[in-house]
């Protein structure tokens, strides 16, 4: 097979996997702190429209990414206030956040349908991008693809090699013990939730400013839910998260590729392949409950109320 077509295929899979990896990386940190935020899809959509509108207004796609991260973090703070300060149910609040994100993004984006905005171009690394075969794959990519790899490495280092990462894990595993040792559990969870929201916002900006550089109401297309599944699939481990994101990204691209080839299968069935794959993987994972118990933060989704 021609190496050009192989590299093009790999690059396409990387492009499809990046929003999953960005959103799931943020959610992994959020869940490591003991917070279960099911509003990833809604935060992605808010980030997508915030980034697109900013890029269209300012003419600068990078400003759009920054505003998308800020918008994702701000909308995650609504979730944090309700669940961490007012002790609302995290699952119900996360679902409500997704519903709100869908509606609010559609309202904000009504005037941007069919309008173009500046897009994020590729950022080739001098000399390295000229390496045959590997250069275009690894060193001639969009900046957010580089960011997604850097985020995984940084998160793995943070969780395993830093004192702050150890504190975050302690809060997620036993918030009462962490509180007894003097750690500000609620503040740490606020910070982790904000980081998760910012990463979801960046994932949304990637979709609206690069992957599908036009605004549409269904831009996320369920990727937020796949990102949530990836965190469980990875057993809350960053490098397994990377592998899972590229597995699901490959399935997503394969569904588009098969449609482009005109494969004689019903189009809705081909489009559903990523979600069918998600369900199958989750069913297989759920059979190994011991693996989940060993790796899942013990206080995930549980209330915490500090008693003075």
C-alpha positions in Angstrom: 0.0 0.0 0.0 1.2 3.5 -0.8 2.8 5.1 2.2 1.1 8.4 1.4 -2.3 6.8 1.8 -1.2 5.1 5.0 0.0 8.4 6.5 -3.2 10.1 5.4 -5.3 7.4 7.1 -3.4 7.8 10.3 -3.6 11.6 10.2 -7.4 11.3 9.7 -7.7 9.0 12.8 -5.6 11.5 14.8 -8.0 14.3 13.8 -11.0 12.3 14.8 -9.5 11.2 18.1 -8.3 14.6 19.4 -11.6 16.0 20.7 -12.2 12.8 22.5 -8.8 12.8 24.1 -9.0 16.5 25.1 -12.4 16.2 26.7 -11.6 12.8 28.4 -8.3 14.2 29.8 -10.2 16.9 31.6 -12.8 14.6 32.9 -10.2 12.2 34.2 -8.8 14.9 36.4 -12.3 15.9 37.5 -13.1 12.3 38.4 -9.8 11.8 40.2 -10.9 14.4 42.6 -14.1 12.5 43.3 -16.4 14.6 41.2 -18.6 12.9 38.5 -19.5 15.5 35.9 -21.8 14.1 33.2 -22.1 17.5 31.5 -19.1 17.0 29.2 -21.3 17.2 26.0 -22.9 20.4 27.1 -19.6 22.0 28.0 -18.1 21.0 24.6 -21.0 22.7 22.8 -20.7 25.9 24.9 -17.0 25.9 24.1 -17.6 25.3 20.4 -20.0 28.2 20.0 -17.9 30.5 22.3 -14.8 29.7 20.3 -16.5 30.0 16.9 -18.2 33.3 17.8 -14.9 34.8 19.2 -12.9 33.7 16.1 -15.6 35.2 13.8 -15.7 38.5 15.7 -11.9 39.0 16.3 -10.6 37.2 13.2 -8.3 35.2 15.5 -8.8 31.5 15.9 -6.4 31.2 18.8 -8.4 33.8 20.7 -11.4 31.6 20.0 -9.6 28.6 21.7 -8.8 30.7 24.8 -12.4 32.0 25.1 -13.7 28.4 24.6 -11.6 27.2 27.5 -12.8 30.1 29.7 -16.4 29.4 28.7 -16.1 25.7 29.5 -14.5 26.5 32.9 -17.2 29.0 33.7 -20.1 26.7 32.8 -18.5 24.0 34.9 -18.6 26.3 37.8 -22.4 26.3 37.7 -22.2 22.5 38.1 -19.6 22.9 40.9 -21.7 25.4 42.9 -24.8 23.2 42.7 -23.0 20.0 43.6 -20.1 20.9 45.8 -21.6 23.9 47.7 -25.3 23.2 47.5 -24.9 19.4 47.6 -27.1 18.7 44.6 -27.0 15.2 43.1 -24.0 15.0 40.7 -25.6 12.7 38.2 -28.8 14.7 37.8 -26.9 18.0 37.7 -24.5 16.7 35.1 -27.4 15.6 32.9 -29.1 18.9 33.4 -25.9 20.7 32.4 -25.8 18.7 29.1 -29.4 19.6 28.3 -28.7 23.2 29.2 -25.5 23.3 27.1 -27.4 22.0 24.1 -30.1 24.6 24.4 -27.9 27.5 25.3 -25.4 26.8 22.5 -28.2 26.5 20.0 -29.6 29.9 21.2 -26.2 31.6 21.0 -25.3 30.0 17.7 -28.6 30.8 15.9 -27.0 33.7 14.1 -23.8 31.9 13.1 -25.3 29.0 11.1 -23.7 28.9 7.7 -21.2 31.6 8.5 -17.4 31.0 8.1 -14.8 31.9 10.7 -11.0 31.8 10.8 -9.8 28.2 11.4 -6.9 26.7 13.2 -4.2 25.7 10.6 -1.5 23.2 10.9 1.7 24.1 12.8 4.6 22.3 11.2 7.8 21.8 13.4 10.8 22.9 11.3 13.0 20.1 10.0 11.1 17.4 11.9 8.0 17.9 9.7 10.2 17.1 6.6 11.0 13.6 7.8 9.5 11.1 5.3 6.3 9.4 6.5 6.7 10.2 10.2 7.1 13.9 9.7 3.6 14.7 8.4 2.0 12.4 11.0 3.7 13.6 14.2 5.2 17.0 13.4 2.9 18.7 10.9 -0.3 18.9 12.9 -2.8 21.3 14.3 -1.7 22.8 17.6 -4.5 21.2 19.6 -3.3 17.8 18.5 0.1 18.6 20.1 -1.8 19.9 23.1 -3.7 16.7 23.5 -0.5 14.6 23.6 1.1 17.1 26.0 -1.9 17.0 28.2 -1.8 13.2 28.6 1.9 13.3 29.5 1.5 16.2 31.9 -1.5 14.6 33.6 0.4 11.3 34.0 3.4 13.1 35.5 1.2 15.3 37.7 -0.8 12.4 39.2 2.2 10.2 39.8 5.2 12.5 40.4 3.9 15.6 42.2 2.7 16.3 45.7 -0.3 18.2 44.3 -1.3 15.1 42.3 -1.0 12.9 45.4 -3.3 15.3 47.2 -5.8 15.3 44.4 -5.9 11.5 44.4 -6.2 11.5 48.2 -9.3 13.7 47.9 -10.8 11.4 45.4 -10.1 8.3 47.4 -11.0 9.5 50.9 -12.3 13.0 51.2 -12.8 12.6 55.0 -9.2 11.6 55.5 -7.9 14.4 53.3 -10.0 16.9 55.2 -8.8 15.6 58.5 -5.2 16.1 57.3 -6.1 19.8 56.6 -6.5 19.7 52.8 -9.2 22.0 51.3 -11.3 19.3 49.7 -14.0 21.6 48.2 -11.4 24.0 46.8 -9.5 21.2 45.2 -12.6 19.8 43.6 -13.6 23.2 42.3 -10.2 23.5 40.6 -10.4 20.0 39.2 -13.9 20.7 37.9 -12.8 23.9 36.3 -9.9 22.1 34.6 -12.3 19.5 33.2 -14.6 22.2 31.9 -11.7 24.1 30.3 -10.6 21.0 28.5 -14.1 20.2 27.3 -14.3 23.8 26.0 -11.1 23.4 24.1 -12.4 20.1 22.6 -15.5 22.0 21.4 -13.3 24.7 19.9 -11.3 22.1 18.1 -14.5 20.8 16.5 -15.8 24.2 15.4 -12.5 25.8 14.4 -10.7 22.9 12.8 -12.4 19.5 12.5 -15.8 20.7 11.2 -15.1 24.5 10.8 -18.7 25.6 10.7 -21.2 26.0 13.6 -24.1 23.5 13.8 -26.3 22.6 16.8 -25.3 19.0 16.8 -21.6 19.6 16.3 -20.5 17.4 19.3 -22.6 14.5 18.0 -22.3 12.5 21.2 -18.5 12.8 21.6 -19.0 14.1 25.2 -20.6 10.8 26.1 -17.9 8.8 24.4 -15.3 10.8 26.4 -17.0 9.9 29.6 -16.9 6.2 28.6 -13.2 6.5 27.8 -12.4 7.5 31.3 -14.0 4.3 32.6 -12.4 2.3 29.7 -9.0 3.6 30.7 -9.5 2.7 34.4 -8.6 6.3 35.2 -5.1 5.9 33.8 -3.8 8.6 31.3 -1.9 6.5 28.8 -4.8 3.9 28.6 -6.9 7.0 27.9 -4.7 7.8 25.0 -5.1 4.3 23.6 -8.8 4.3 24.1 -9.3 7.7 22.4 -7.5 6.5 19.3 -9.4 3.3 19.3 -12.8 5.1 19.4 -11.4 7.8 17.0 -10.5 5.1 14.6 -14.0 3.7 14.8 -15.5 7.1 14.2 -13.3 7.7 11.2 -14.0 4.2 9.9 -17.7 5.0 9.9 -17.1 8.1 7.8 -14.7 6.2 5.5 -17.1 3.4 4.8 -19.8 5.9 3.9 -17.4 7.6 1.5 -16.7 4.3 -0.1 -20.4 3.7 -0.6 -20.4 0.4 1.3 -23.8 -1.3 0.9 -24.9 -1.0 4.5 -27.6 1.2 5.8 -26.1 4.7 6.4 -27.7 5.1 9.9 -26.0 1.8 10.9 -22.6 3.0 9.7 -23.1 6.3 11.5 -23.9 4.4 14.7 -20.7 2.4 14.7 -18.8 4.6 17.3 -21.8 4.4 19.7 -22.3 0.7 19.2 -18.6 0.2 19.9 -18.9 2.3 23.0 -21.7 0.2 24.4 -19.9 -3.0 23.6 -16.7 -1.9 25.3 -18.6 -0.7 28.4 -20.4 -4.0 28.6 -17.1 -5.9 28.4 -15.5 -3.6 31.0 -18.5 -4.0 33.4 -17.8 -7.7 33.5 -14.5 -7.0 35.3 -15.9 -5.3 38.3 -12.7 -6.0 40.3 -10.7 -3.9 37.9 -13.1 -1.0 38.2 -13.1 -1.2 42.0 -9.4 -1.2 42.2 -8.9 1.9 40.0 -12.0 4.0 40.5 -11.7 6.9 43.0 -13.5 5.6 46.1 -15.4 8.8 46.7 -16.5 9.4 43.1 -19.8 11.1 43.0 -20.2 11.1 46.8 -21.3 14.1 48.9 -18.8 15.9 51.1 -19.8 18.3 53.8 -17.0 19.6 56.0 -17.9 19.6 59.7 -15.9 22.3 61.6 
